[in-house]
Amino acid sequence: MGTLEYNSARPVIDVDDVTLAHLKIVIGTKLRRQESFMMSWLPDEKEHTGRLSIWMHPSIPLALSFDEIVMPVVDPKRIERMMKQLNASGELVLDQLA
């Protein structure tokens, strides 16, 4: 289980390493193009009960931390589906990624 830390303002977001590898590409692509977007997820039930959302912007620090040393294999079709969903809605919903 890796983590995604955004702006150090909230606790880190726990994401499995395979999904995190895909997020790295999708988020990196959007931010490299200077494109901002919303990202939402269901947090750990112990800390929060509702959905959390953040505005992803190129100027805000982002750190990805993987548990494993070896990067997971990335599925280009999954990247394509994630980008299509993000571009269609303007929001990347982590719990709907597959």
N, C-alpha and C positions, 0 to 999 in steps of 0.2 A: 504494500500500500504506500504509494507516494503521496506528496502533498503539493498543493498549489497555494502560494502565499501572495496576496495582492495588497500592496500598499501598507502592509503591516498593521492595518487598522482593525482587523478582525482576526479571530483564530484561523489557522490554516484550513484549507479545504482538503479533506482526505479523498484521494482518487486512486483507483488501482493503476499500477504501472502501465498496463496496456492502453487503457483509456487516456492516461496522462501523456503517453507518447503521441497519440493522435491529437490531443488537445494542443500539444506543443506546436505541431505543424499548423493547425487551423488558426489558433490564436496568433502565432508568429506571422502567418501570412496576412491576416487582417491588420495587425498593428504595423507591420512593415509597410503596408499600403496607406498608412495613416487613417485607417477606418476604425472608428469606435463602434461599440455594440454592447448590448446587455448580455449578461450571463446569469443564469438562475440555477439553483439546486436546492435539494432538500437536505438541510444540515443534520448533524447528529441530534437525535431526539432528546438527548440529555440536556443539551444547551439551548435549543430553540424548538419551537413547535411548528412554525410556519416556514414557508419558502423564503429563501434569501435571494436577492438580486444585487448585482454590482454593475456599474458602468465601466466597461473595459476601454481604456484610453491609452494611446501610445506614450504619453508622458508620465504615467503612473507605474512605479516599480512592480515587477512581477518576478517571482522566483519559483521554479519548479524543482522539486527534489524527488528523485527516484530511489526506491529501496534497493533495487538490483543494480549491479555494476553494468551488466550487459543490457543494452537497450532492447526493448521488445520489438518484434517484427511488426511493421506498420502495414495495414491493409489499405491500398490506394482506393478501393471502393468505399471503405468506411470514411476515409477523408472526404471523398466526393459527396457522400450522403450528408456528412456534417456541414460541409461548406454550403451545400444546396439548402439545407434547413436554415442555416444562419443567414444566408443571403435572402431567402424568401421572407423570413419573419423579423430579421434584425435582432434576434435573440438566440443565444446558444443555451439550451436547457440540458444540463448535465445528466439528469436522471432519465432523459429520453434518448440518450446516445446508445447506439448499438452497431 
